[in-house]
Amino acid sequence: MNAPTALDRGRAAYQAHRWSEAIAELGTAEHDDAVAPQDLEQFATALFLVGRGAEGVDALTRAHEAYLGADDPSGAIRCAAWLGMELMSLGDRARSAGWFARAQRLVEVDPAAGPGQGFLLIPEALGALYAGDGARAADAFERAAEFAHRFGDPDLIALSHLGQGQAKIMIGDPEAGLLMLDEIMVAVTAGETSPLPSGIVYCAVLQCCRLAFDLRRAHEWTRALDHWCEARPDMVAFSGQCQAQRAALFVLHGAWSDALAAAASAQERSARGDRDGHFSAWYQDGEVHRLLGELDVAEASYEQAAQTGFQPQPGLAMLRLAQGRTKLAQSLIRAAIDSADPAERRWMLPAVVEIELAAGDLPAARKVAD
């Protein structure tokens, strides 16, 4: 019996979620001999998961070219779509747009080449979701879901239904949205989806639980995310977000030391490559210090969170209130609530009530309380 090759060892490590080992072995296999496009795609995925995003983009580009060379347009479109999404998350909008354009061109050449057209609807749907247009987002995610089910693609099914659930929560139907997310989580925890979509779903579902004030679900799915991350100890992607979610739950229970430890772990993981965890890591740190009365430290943490481009609200407004700057707090929270989508707005309402009361505007406080 022949000894396992580097390719054999790399494939086995990938299936066992040993990402660093998979990277080493698949990298050796690619250097020594030709590898299949699927191996390059897994090599890229492992790189993304350990926080080596730029190298992951290069490897996924090679996988795209390999799929084209193998006359596999479905694989090429999938890689191009994921390249667009990964580059978007890295803030490289020009290259992101270029890859989406290439994927669209390939779809137009061969419209029947798998679920690629559905993947291309995800950025459009996310744009509507982030803009607070729940109805338009729901429509785009529904169209993506049609492609997902037509081709039986579990990753696209998970992403499109995740978006539909988020849109339902945004437009004021949290019960229906959360039920849809529960169904997606069953598929994810059963291992039916690949690693990157799985991590996206876990983190987004926990965010939805927070927005819907569903503490029971938040606890259940946070435990599931903890287990998922623990089974992949060298994973950096999503791990910062996982720790930030744990910090938020500790804050709710007043477990300050545990919350600070989780926030510090989230910051460390975010610095190592989980960019999407950066805001929550520092925001939760600011929340703990504010509630402990350590206002200068809280302000520094909120400033770090704001560097991501997101406003640290309602925490910053509550900090200003604690500092005795009531009028500024009132101005900040009113601006934040005016620009928030319906789901985020609901989450800010308690802070608005407290600040309006402190400012002496009883009619405004009563209206918001109602």
VOLUMGU-650545 format. One line per 4 residues: number of its first residue (from 0); their letters; for each residue x, y, z of N, C-alpha, C. Coordinates in steps of 0.02 Angstrom, whole numbers. Each point is the difference from the previous one (the first is absolute). Layout:
residues N
NUM) a) X Y Z X Y Z X Y Z | ...
//
This chain:
residues 370
0) mnap) 42 -60 0 -42 60 0 44 62 0 | -14 47 -45 40 60 -7 -11 46 60 | 54 35 20 -5 48 55 -43 60 -22 | -36 30 46 -41 59 -17 43 56 -28
4) tald) -25 32 -51 35 57 -29 -19 64 37 | 34 54 -17 -17 65 31 -73 17 -16 | -21 -16 -62 -69 14 -19 -49 -40 43 | 16 -64 9 -43 -42 43 -4 28 71
8) rgra) 58 19 27 1 27 68 -37 67 4 | 8 41 -52 -35 64 0 -75 -7 -3 | -23 -47 -43 -72 -11 -3 -28 -26 66 | 37 -46 31 -22 -29 64 -2 54 54
12) ayqa) 50 43 1 3 53 50 -58 50 -10 | -15 14 -62 -56 46 -14 -65 -29 25 | -12 -63 -14 -62 -32 22 -4 -4 76 | 57 -2 34 2 -4 73 3 69 33
16) hrws) -5 54 -41 -1 69 24 66 21 31 | 55 -31 -22 66 20 23 29 46 -53 | -20 63 4 12 46 -55 74 13 -13 | 39 11 53 71 16 -10 36 -59 -33
20) eaia) -16 -61 22 31 -59 -31 -22 -7 -72 | -64 14 -14 -25 -4 -69 37 49 -44 | 12 60 25 36 51 -39 70 -24 -16 | 35 -26 50 69 -23 -12 3 -55 -51
24) elgt) -43 -51 7 2 -57 -45 -26 17 -70 | -54 37 -5 -27 17 -66 48 49 -36 | 33 43 39 49 44 -30 58 -39 -30 | 23 -51 37 53 -43 -26 -23 -37 -62
28) aehd) -62 -26 2 -26 -37 -58 -5 44 -61 | -22 62 9 -4 45 -58 69 15 -28 | 48 8 44 68 16 -22 32 -59 -36 | -13 -61 23 33 -59 -27 -33 -28 -63
32) dava) -65 11 -5 -36 -33 -55 -66 38 -12 | -32 -17 -55 -65 31 -15 -52 -27 48 | -43 44 24 -54 -20 44 -66 19 -33 | -54 -32 22 -65 12 -29 -27 69 22
36) pqdl) -44 29 -40 -29 65 20 -32 -2 69 | -33 -57 16 -32 -5 66 51 5 56 | 60 -27 -11 52 4 51 23 72 10 | 7 36 -55 19 70 6 -54 41 35
40) eqfa) -63 -17 -13 -55 35 33 2 -14 76 | 13 -62 19 5 -15 71 61 32 31 | 55 3 -37 60 34 23 -16 73 16 | -37 33 -45 -19 70 9 -46 7 61
44) talf) -47 -45 7 -46 3 57 38 -5 66 | 47 -46 4 39 -8 61 40 64 15 | 27 31 -51 36 63 10 -46 54 28 | -60 6 -28 -47 49 26 -16 -14 73
48) lvgr) -7 -64 17 -21 -18 68 53 14 53 | 64 0 -20 53 15 49 20 74 -2 | -38 40 -37 11 72 0 50 25 -51 | 19 -42 -47 48 20 -52 -37 18 -64
52) gaeg) -39 55 5 -47 18 -53 33 14 -67 | 55 38 -1 32 17 -64 25 -62 -36 | 30 -47 38 22 -63 -31 -59 -42 -23 | -55 4 39 -61 -36 -20 -27 25 -66
56) vdal) 2 66 -10 -22 29 -63 42 -25 -58 | 66 -3 10 45 -25 -53 -15 -73 -16 | -10 -41 51 -14 -72 -11 -67 -10 -33 | -50 39 19 -66 -7 -30 1 24 -73
60) trah) 42 48 -14 9 22 -70 29 -57 -42 | 49 -36 28 27 -58 -36 -52 -55 -8 | -42 -9 50 -54 -50 -5 -49 19 -56 | -16 64 -4 -44 25 -53 29 -16 -69
64) eayl) 64 15 -8 33 -12 -64 2 -76 -15 | 10 -40 52 3 -72 -9 -68 -28 -21 | -53 26 29 -67 -21 -20 -14 19 -73 | 22 58 -20 -8 20 -71 38 -48 -45
68) gadd) 62 -17 20 40 -46 -40 -29 -69 -3 | -39 -19 52 -31 -67 1 -70 1 -31 | -18 58 -31 -66 8 -31 -56 -14 50 | 8 30 59 -50 -5 53 -25 71 17
72) psga) -48 26 -40 -22 69 12 -33 10 67 | -34 -51 26 -33 7 65 51 14 55 | 54 -38 1 53 11 49 33 68 -9 | 11 20 -62 32 65 -13 -45 57 23
76) irca) -65 -6 -12 -46 53 22 -3 3 76 | -2 -58 32 -2 -1 73 61 35 29 | 59 -17 -26 62 32 25 -1 75 -12 | -23 20 -59 -1 72 -15 -48 37 46
80) awlg) -58 -31 15 -48 32 45 29 6 71 | 33 -54 24 29 3 67 58 50 2 | 38 5 -55 53 50 -2 -29 70 7 | -55 12 -34 -33 65 6 -22 14 71
84) melm) -28 -51 34 -24 10 68 58 8 49 | 53 -40 -8 57 5 45 35 68 -8 | 9 22 -61 33 64 -12 -43 58 26 | -66 -8 -4 -45 50 27 11 6 76
88) slgd) 5 -58 34 11 1 72 68 28 19 | 49 -6 -46 67 28 11 3 74 -17 | -55 28 -26 -2 71 -17 28 17 -68 | 14 -51 -41 28 11 -67 -58 1 -50
92) rars) -33 56 -4 -62 4 -39 12 -5 -75 | 55 26 -24 13 -1 -73 9 -71 -24 | 44 -38 34 11 -70 -21 -62 -42 12 | -36 15 54 -62 -35 13 -49 7 -58
96) agwf) -9 62 -22 -45 13 -57 23 -36 -62 | 66 -2 -10 27 -34 -59 -16 -75 0 | 6 -32 58 -15 -71 4 -75 -14 -8 | -41 44 28 -72 -9 -10 -18 7 -75
100) araq) 34 48 -33 -13 10 -71 22 -62 -40 | 57 -28 18 23 -60 -35 -49 -58 11 | -23 -9 62 -47 -53 14 -65 9 -40 | -22 63 -4 -61 14 -38 9 -16 -74
104) rlve) 59 16 -27 13 -15 -71 0 -75 -12 | 28 -38 46 0 -73 -8 -70 -28 4 | -41 29 44 -70 -23 4 -36 14 -65 | 12 58 -29 -34 18 -63 21 -46 -57
108) vdpa) 63 -23 2 24 -47 -51 -34 -67 7 | -9 -22 63 -30 -66 13 -49 5 58 | -62 25 -12 -48 10 54 -18 -63 39 | 11 -58 -31 -19 -63 34 57 -30 40
112) agpg) 54 38 10 60 -27 32 -5 3 76 | -49 -32 28 -5 -6 72 -30 61 33 | 9 6 67 -34 52 39 35 68 1 | 48 10 -46 40 61 2 -40 64 -1
116) qgfl) -53 2 -40 -41 60 -4 -32 16 67 | -16 -52 38 -27 11 67 51 31 46 | 63 -23 -3 52 29 41 9 75 -16 | -9 18 -63 9 69 -19 -55 45 26
120) lipe) -56 -29 21 -54 41 29 14 17 73 | 46 -37 32 13 12 71 27 70 14 | 50 26 -39 24 68 14 -56 52 -9 | -42 -8 -51 -56 46 -10 -46 -1 61
124) alga) -15 -60 23 -45 -8 58 31 30 63 | 66 -12 10 33 27 58 2 76 -2 | 9 28 -59 0 73 -7 -66 29 23 | -56 -32 -20 -65 23 22 -9 -9 75
128) lyag) 24 -56 26 -7 -13 72 38 52 41 | 63 14 -20 40 48 36 -27 71 -6 | -37 13 -54 -31 66 -10 -66 6 38 | -21 -53 33 -62 2 38 -63 -12 -41
132) dgar) 9 -24 -62 -58 -12 -44 -17 -75 4 | -38 -18 52 -15 -70 11 -40 -32 -56 | -46 37 -29 -43 -28 -52 41 -17 -62 | 44 46 -20 41 -13 -60 49 -57 14
136) aada) 27 -2 61 46 -54 17 -35 -67 -2 | -61 -3 27 -39 -62 1 -12 -25 -71 | -14 46 -46 -13 -20 -70 63 -29 -31 | 57 32 10 63 -25 -29 20 -67 30
140) fera) -7 -7 65 16 -63 32 -48 -56 -24 | -62 17 -11 -48 -50 -25 20 -24 -69 | 22 46 -43 22 -20 -67 62 -44 5 | 46 17 46 59 -42 10 -20 -69 24
144) aefa) -50 -4 44 -23 -65 25 -29 -43 -55 | -32 30 -49 -27 -38 -56 56 -36 -38 | 56 34 -12 57 -32 -33 29 -54 46 | 4 15 65 29 -47 48 -37 -66 0
148) hrfg) -67 3 1 -39 -61 2 -2 -35 -68 | 2 39 -53 -1 -30 -67 62 -44 -10 | 57 23 26 62 -38 -10 20 -39 62 | -38 5 54 15 -38 60 66 18 32
152) dpdl) 18 64 0 64 21 28 -9 18 74 | 28 -39 46 -13 12 72 29 67 25 | 57 22 -28 28 63 23 -45 59 -20 | -23 -1 -62 -43 55 -22 -68 -3 34
156) ials) -25 -61 14 -63 -6 37 8 33 69 | 55 -14 34 12 29 67 5 76 -3 | 39 26 -47 10 72 -4 -64 37 -19 | -38 -28 -48 -61 34 -22 -54 -2 53
160) hlgq) -7 -57 35 -50 -3 53 21 41 61 | 65 3 13 24 45 53 -23 71 -15 | 11 22 -61 -19 68 -19 -75 11 5 | -39 -50 -20 -73 6 6 -21 8 73
164) gqak) 32 -39 44 -16 6 71 19 68 27 | 59 25 -20 21 66 23 -48 54 -25 | -22 -6 -62 -46 49 -28 -66 0 37 | -25 -59 17 -63 -4 38 6 34 68
168) imig) 56 -10 33 11 34 64 3 75 -10 | 33 22 -53 7 71 -13 -67 34 -11 | -45 -33 -36 -64 32 -18 -54 -12 54 | 20 -30 57 -46 -3 56 -35 -65 11
172) dpea) 28 -55 -26 -30 -66 11 53 -46 29 | 24 15 62 55 -39 28 -16 -73 12 | -63 -16 17 -17 -70 14 11 -43 -62 | -26 23 -57 8 -38 -63 74 -2 -20
176) gllm) 35 56 9 71 2 -19 42 -48 41 | -12 -2 65 40 -43 44 -16 -74 -12 | -62 -16 -16 -17 -69 -16 38 -23 -63 | 6 45 -49 37 -16 -61 74 -11 17
180) ldei) 26 42 44 70 -6 19 13 -64 39 | -48 -22 42 8 -63 35 8 -58 -49 | -39 2 -54 4 -54 -50 68 0 -34 | 26 59 -15 67 4 -31 53 -27 48
184) mvav) -6 17 63 49 -22 49 1 -76 7 | -56 -31 -9 -1 -74 1 45 -27 -55 | -5 28 -60 43 -22 -55 73 14 13 | 14 59 29 70 18 12 31 -44 54
188) tage) -36 -10 56 28 -41 54 5 -73 -21 | -38 -21 -50 6 -68 -25 57 -9 -49 | 35 55 -15 58 -4 -44 -18 -3 -74 | -60 25 -18 -21 -4 -70 29 57 -42
192) tspl) 27 52 31 27 56 -37 76 3 10 | 34 33 -47 73 5 3 20 52 52 | 65 3 18 21 40 58 -16 75 -4 | 13 33 -56 -11 72 -2 -73 19 7
196) psgi) -46 -30 -38 -71 15 12 -23 -18 70 | 27 -54 28 -19 -19 68 17 54 50 | 60 27 -4 20 53 46 -41 63 -9 | -15 17 -62 -42 58 -14 -69 -8 32
200) vyca) -29 -60 -7 -66 -13 28 2 4 76 | 47 -33 32 4 2 73 1 72 26 | 44 40 -26 9 68 26 -62 44 -15 | -28 -8 -59 -59 40 -17 -60 -19 41
204) vlqc) -9 -65 13 -57 -22 40 4 27 71 | 59 1 30 8 28 67 -15 74 1 | 19 36 -53 -16 71 -5 -76 9 -4 | -33 -44 -37 -73 5 -6 -34 -13 67
208) crla) 26 -48 39 -28 -14 66 4 62 44 | 56 35 -5 8 61 40 -50 53 -21 | -8 9 -65 -46 51 -25 -73 -16 18 | -15 -65 5 -69 -21 15 -11 -10 75
212) fdlr) 50 17 41 -5 -8 73 -16 -72 20 | 27 -48 -36 -15 -71 14 60 -29 36 | 0 6 66 57 -21 40 8 -76 0 | -56 -36 1 4 -73 0 37 -26 -61
216) rahe) -21 24 -58 33 -21 -62 73 22 0 | 13 60 24 69 25 1 45 -47 40 | -24 -23 57 39 -46 41 11 -66 -37 | -53 -27 -29 5 -65 -33 48 2 -58
220) wtra) -7 50 -42 42 2 -60 71 23 16 | 9 39 54 68 16 21 37 -62 23 | -34 -44 36 31 -64 20 19 -41 -62 | -45 0 -49 15 -37 -62 60 30 -36
224) ldhw) 4 67 -2 57 33 -32 65 -14 38 | -4 1 67 58 -18 40 26 -69 -18 | -46 -48 -5 18 -69 -16 31 -4 -70 | -29 37 -47 25 0 -69 71 28 -2
228) cear) 12 55 36 67 30 1 50 -44 36 | -21 -32 55 46 -43 38 23 -61 -42 | -43 -23 -45 18 -56 -43 48 20 -56 | 14 65 -5 45 27 -51 48 49 34
232) pdmv) 45 -26 43 39 44 45 46 49 -35 | 22 -14 -61 45 47 -33 -37 48 -46 | -67 0 4 -40 45 -41 1 70 29 | 12 50 -41 -2 70 21 -65 32 -24
236) afsg) -19 -12 -62 -62 28 -26 -58 -20 45 | -44 47 15 -61 -10 40 15 -7 75 | 62 -15 20 13 -11 71 -3 65 40 | 20 56 -30 -7 64 34 -72 18 11
240) qcqa) -41 -13 -51 -72 14 6 -31 -45 53 | 22 -63 3 -24 -47 50 13 27 70 | 62 22 13 17 26 66 -38 64 16 | -11 42 -50 -38 62 12 -72 -16 19
244) qraa) -30 -52 -31 -68 -20 18 -1 -26 71 | 51 -37 20 3 -25 69 5 59 48 | 40 50 -18 7 59 43 -68 35 9 | -38 5 -53 -66 33 4 -46 -37 48
248) lfvl) 2 -66 -2 -42 -39 46 23 8 72 | 65 2 11 26 11 68 -22 68 26 | 0 50 -44 -23 67 20 -72 -2 24 | -42 -36 -35 -71 -4 19 -8 -30 70
252) hgaw) 46 -45 19 -4 -32 65 42 35 53 | 31 56 -18 41 36 48 64 -36 19 | 23 -46 -41 62 -38 13 58 40 -30 | 20 52 36 46 49 -29 68 -29 -17
256) sdal) 30 -40 46 66 -28 -13 -1 -46 -61 | -52 -42 -4 -6 -45 -57 -10 39 -65 | -39 54 5 -13 41 -60 64 33 -24 | 40 27 46 63 32 -19 48 -51 -31
260) aaaa) 2 -60 28 45 -51 -27 -22 -20 -71 | -65 -8 -10 -25 -18 -66 13 56 -50 | -10 63 21 13 56 -45 74 4 -18 | 44 -12 48 72 0 -14 18 -55 -50
264) saqe) -30 -59 9 13 -54 -47 -26 18 -69 | -58 33 -3 -27 22 -64 46 50 -35 | 29 45 39 46 49 -29 62 -34 -29 | 26 -49 37 60 -36 -22 -15 -38 -65
268) rsar) -57 -34 -1 -19 -39 -59 -13 46 -60 | -31 57 13 -14 47 -55 64 27 -29 | 49 15 44 64 25 -24 37 -52 -41 | -12 -64 13 34 -54 -37 -33 -14 -67
272) gdrd) -59 28 -13 -29 -11 -66 -75 0 -5 | -35 -3 58 -74 1 -3 -24 72 0 | 7 33 -56 -15 71 -5 -72 16 20 | -46 -44 -14 -71 13 14 -15 -1 75
276) ghfs) 48 -23 40 -11 1 72 26 63 34 | 33 44 -38 34 57 31 -49 47 34 | -54 18 -32 -47 48 30 -29 -28 65 | -27 -60 -3 -33 -27 60 48 -12 57
280) awyq) 62 -19 -17 50 -13 52 12 64 41 | 9 56 -33 14 62 35 -63 31 28 | -57 -9 -34 -63 28 26 -18 -34 66 | 5 -66 3 -18 -35 61 49 18 57
284) dgev) 63 9 -17 48 23 50 -21 68 27 | -20 44 -44 -24 66 22 -61 -5 44 | -46 -45 -16 -60 -8 40 16 -21 71 | 46 -48 8 18 -24 67 30 57 41
288) hrll) 48 36 -29 33 53 37 -48 57 16 | -47 14 -46 -50 52 15 -43 -20 59 | -23 -62 0 -44 -23 53 36 -6 67 | 67 -9 -3 40 -1 61 19 70 23
292) geld) -19 51 -39 17 68 18 69 22 -21 | 34 -40 -40 68 17 -24 -7 36 -67 | -20 64 4 -24 35 -59 55 16 -50 | 61 17 24 54 16 -47 20 -62 -40
296) vaea) 3 -58 33 17 -62 -35 -55 -17 -49 | -63 9 20 -56 -14 -45 4 44 -62 | 16 63 9 4 46 -58 54 -23 -49 | 57 -22 26 53 -24 -44 -22 -61 -39
300) syeq) -38 -44 32 -24 -60 -35 -51 17 -53 | -45 46 16 -49 21 -50 35 33 -60 | 53 37 13 38 30 -56 30 -53 -45 | 26 -54 30 26 -56 -40 -56 -31 -42
304) aaqt) -58 -9 29 -57 -28 -37 -20 45 -58 | 2 66 11 -21 47 -52 47 0 -60 | 62 -23 10 48 -2 -56 -21 -49 -54 | -47 -45 15 -24 -46 -51 -50 32 -48
308) gfqp) -22 62 16 -49 33 -42 -71 -4 27 | -10 -39 54 -66 -6 31 -1 42 63 | -57 32 13 -6 41 60 -14 -43 61 | 38 9 55 -10 -41 60 -59 24 41
312) qpgl) -60 -10 -27 -61 21 33 -42 -60 19 | -38 4 55 -12 59 42 52 10 55 | 53 -41 1 49 5 54 32 68 7 | 19 31 -56 34 65 4 -47 54 27
316) amlr) -63 -1 -21 -48 49 26 -10 -10 76 | -3 -63 22 -8 -14 71 63 21 39 | 58 -4 -32 61 24 31 -4 76 11 | -23 36 -51 -6 72 7 -49 18 56
320) laqg) -53 -39 6 -48 12 54 35 -10 68 | 39 -54 5 35 -13 63 51 55 16 | 26 33 -51 48 54 9 -35 66 17 | -67 0 1 -37 61 14 -11 44 -60
324) rtkl) 15 -25 -59 -8 39 -63 -67 -20 -32 | -54 17 34 -66 -25 -17 -23 23 -69 | 10 63 -16 -23 26 -65 37 -35 -57 | 66 -12 9 38 -35 -52 -25 -72 -6
328) aqsl) -14 -32 57 -27 -68 -2 -65 -2 -38 | -43 49 13 -65 3 -34 9 9 -75 | 46 44 -19 13 12 -72 27 -63 -34 | 46 -34 33 30 -60 -29 -51 -56 -9
332) iraa) -41 -12 51 -46 -56 -4 -56 14 -50 | -21 63 -4 -52 17 -49 26 -9 -72 | 62 20 -12 30 -10 -67 8 -74 -15 | 20 -39 50 10 -72 -10 -66 -35 -16
336) idsa) -52 18 35 -64 -35 -10 -32 20 -65 | 12 62 -22 -27 23 -64 31 -36 -59 | 63 -21 8 35 -32 -56 -1 -77 4 | -28 -27 54 2 -72 10 -56 -35 -38
340) dpae) 12 -62 -21 -54 -39 -30 -47 -22 56 | -60 -24 -17 -50 -15 52 24 -48 54 | 39 -52 -18 22 -47 50 50 32 48 | 49 36 -25 48 34 43 -35 54 42
344) rrwm) -50 33 -30 -36 52 36 -35 -28 62 | -32 -58 -7 -33 -31 57 49 -13 56 | 61 -20 -18 51 -17 50 24 62 37 | -5 59 -32 24 62 31 -53 34 44
348) lpav) -63 -20 -6 -54 36 33 9 9 76 | 20 -52 37 8 11 72 48 57 17 | 55 4 -36 49 54 12 -31 68 -16 | -41 3 -52 -33 63 -18 -45 23 56
352) veie) -39 -47 28 -44 18 55 39 30 58 | 54 -34 19 40 23 57 30 69 -12 | 25 12 -60 31 64 -15 -52 55 -5 | -57 -13 -31 -51 52 -5 -27 18 69
356) laag) -7 -48 44 -21 14 68 51 45 35 | 64 -17 -8 53 40 32 1 71 -27 | -18 7 -64 -1 67 -32 -64 38 16 | -47 -32 34 -61 34 20 -54 3 -54
360) dlpa) 9 -38 -55 -50 0 -53 -48 -59 12 | -49 10 44 -45 -54 18 -44 -24 -58 | -26 44 -43 -39 -23 -57 40 -47 -46 | 63 19 -14 42 -42 -43 13 -67 33
364) arkv) 15 1 65 14 -62 36 -62 -45 0 | -60 30 12 -61 -40 1 -15 -32 -69 | 11 39 -53 -11 -24 -68 45 -60 -15 | 63 6 18 48 -54 -13 -15 -60 44
368) ad) -20 12 63 -17 -56 44 -60 -39 -27 | -49 36 -26 -59 -33 -31 20 -41 -60
//
